[in-house]
């Protein structure tokens, strides 16, 4: 496996872990100490991270296809 593909897979793994933690926080956080604005920004961040994760998955999948 190329170093490039290894880096992509590592990035995907780290991003997935961070996204999982953020989603857990968003579902379990109470309103104490987190403003509505912060919560909305965190939700937007989670959506962006999810989109990026999909892009990484697509790039890794495409690298596995024969050209």
Secondary structure, 3 states (H helix, E strand, C coil): CCHHHHHHHHHHHHHHHHHHHHHHHHHHCCCCCCCHHHHHHHHHHHHHHHHHHHHHHHHHHHHCCCC
